[in-house]
Amino acid sequence: MTSAAREHRLSTPDGEICWFEWGEPTGRPSVLLLHATGFHARLWDQVVAALPTGTHVVAPDSRGHGRSGKPDSLSDWAATADFLLPLIDRFAETTFVGCGHSMGGYILTRLAAERPAAFQHLFLIDPVIMPSEFYPVVEQPIPDPAEHPVARRRNRWDGWEVMNAHFSARPPYAHWRPEALADYCRDGLLPAADGEGFELACPPALEASVYLNALRTTPHQWFGRIAAPVSVIRARTGERGGALDFSVSPTWPGLGAALGAVRDEQWGELSHFIPMEAPERVAELVAAEL
């Protein structure tokens, strides 16, 4: 696919949605791509490049990420998903093949439950959805994001090239396609508020709040409203070395069965960062449903 990305903004009561578009609606299904925690829409560029020429693609920055509106915290993944409903409604005449990675997969299930007619197929790429008993049944206090290790991430950079060089030899980024890491760095920085250098487009404290509230709202409550066929793709399994160890899959192995998935596969040679390690394989999967 050779068309250039076009950047758009959509005002909503909960803040501005920044979204990117490739191609034009054709009457055939379009593709909706939803990114993971701490990332941004343009990290899909390598997947988009491998899609068939003429494919219409929509990829938003989730709330608090990229160039979309930034609240003080992101305390509920369901609300983070609902933030994107106005974008789905903007394409009311369009049917999507949805593909969501990590948090984006969780968000995709919510969007598909709220707008079941909008989706032809859902690809959940290691969507960090847990068994129902992992989700609390009562409201829990919101933890302080400053206490989470992600809040201490380096936020200030002199430029994306410096960031790229810093991460290129460090796991997990060392295992990504170099082009994907460059996409992450190039579009993952915004000019700093004080005019000196650049800062992460998803502020570390905001990203920390996403991790801290991952289990606040159970998606199992809306699984029954999903009408589209579902494919679940999981990374290799193994003992995780902590909550931030993504060398293996963080996704519940029973998710495919719980959703009645038409495809439930483990891509055992890949880590959780499947779209960054095998973008052509992801694109081939999505293209088969177009």
JODARA-V907646 format. One record per backbone hydrogen bond with DSSP energy under -0.5 kcal/mol. NH is the residue of the N-H (numbers start at 1). CO is the residue of the C=O. E is the energy in kcal/mol with one decimal. If there is no record, write none. Layout:
BEGIN
nh->(NH/NH)
co->(CO/CO)
e->(E/E)
END
This chain:
BEGIN
nh->(6/8/10/12/15/17/18/19/19/20/21/22/27/30/31/32/33/34/35/39/43/44/45/47/48/49/50/50/51/55/57/57/58/59/60/61/62/64/65/68/69/71/75/77/80/81/82/83/84/85/87/88/89/90/91/91/92/94/96/97/98/98/99/100/101/102/104/105/106/107/108/109/110/111/112/113/114/115/118/119/120/121/122/123/124/124/125/125/126/126/134/135/136/143/145/147/148/151/152/153/157/163/164/165/166/167/168/170/174/175/176/177/180/181/182/183/184/185/186/187/188/190/192/195/197/198/199/200/201/203/206/207/208/209/210/211/212/213/214/216/221/222/223/223/225/226/227/229/231/232/233/234/236/236/245/246/249/252/255/258/259/260/260/261/262/263/265/267/267/268/270/272/274/276/277/277/278/282/283/284/285/286/287/288/289/290)
co->(21/19/17/15/12/10/16/8/17/59/6/57/28/95/56/97/58/99/60/36/40/41/42/44/44/45/46/47/48/52/22/55/31/20/33/18/60/69/62/65/16/69/73/213/76/77/78/79/81/82/84/84/85/86/87/88/89/91/118/30/96/121/32/123/34/125/101/102/102/103/104/105/106/107/108/109/110/111/115/116/96/96/229/98/122/231/100/123/124/233/131/132/215/141/143/144/145/148/149/150/198/159/160/161/162/163/164/167/170/172/173/276/177/177/178/179/180/181/182/183/184/199/197/192/195/157/190/155/188/201/203/203/204/205/206/207/208/209/211/213/218/219/219/220/222/223/225/120/122/263/124/265/267/270/242/244/236/129/252/254/255/256/257/256/230/230/232/234/265/266/267/246/272/273/273/274/274/278/279/280/281/282/283/284/286/287)
e->(-2.2/-2.8/-2.3/-0.8/-1.8/-3.1/-0.6/-2.0/-0.5/-2.5/-1.9/-2.2/-0.6/-2.7/-2.7/-2.0/-2.4/-2.4/-0.5/-1.8/-1.6/-1.7/-1.4/-0.7/-2.7/-2.4/-0.7/-0.8/-1.5/-1.8/-2.5/-0.6/-3.0/-2.6/-0.6/-3.0/-0.6/-2.7/-2.4/-2.1/-3.1/-0.6/-0.6/-0.6/-1.9/-2.0/-2.7/-1.5/-2.0/-1.5/-0.8/-1.6/-2.7/-1.4/-0.8/-0.9/-1.1/-2.2/-3.4/-2.9/-0.7/-2.6/-2.8/-2.5/-2.5/-2.5/-2.5/-1.4/-1.4/-2.7/-2.0/-1.7/-1.5/-2.5/-2.5/-1.6/-2.3/-2.4/-1.9/-1.0/-3.3/-0.9/-2.3/-2.8/-0.6/-3.1/-3.0/-0.8/-1.0/-3.5/-2.2/-1.5/-0.8/-0.6/-0.7/-2.0/-1.8/-1.4/-1.5/-1.9/-2.7/-1.7/-2.8/-2.4/-2.1/-1.9/-1.7/-1.9/-2.0/-1.9/-1.5/-2.7/-0.6/-2.0/-2.2/-2.0/-2.4/-2.4/-3.0/-2.0/-0.6/-2.8/-2.4/-2.0/-0.8/-2.8/-2.9/-1.1/-2.8/-0.6/-0.6/-2.5/-2.5/-1.7/-1.2/-1.7/-2.4/-1.1/-1.4/-1.5/-0.8/-1.8/-0.7/-0.5/-1.8/-1.6/-0.6/-0.7/-3.0/-3.0/-2.7/-3.0/-0.5/-2.3/-1.8/-0.9/-3.4/-2.3/-1.8/-2.1/-1.9/-0.6/-0.8/-2.9/-2.2/-1.1/-2.6/-3.2/-0.5/-1.3/-2.1/-2.1/-1.6/-0.7/-1.3/-0.6/-2.8/-1.8/-2.6/-2.4/-1.8/-2.3/-2.9/-1.5/-1.7/-1.7)
END
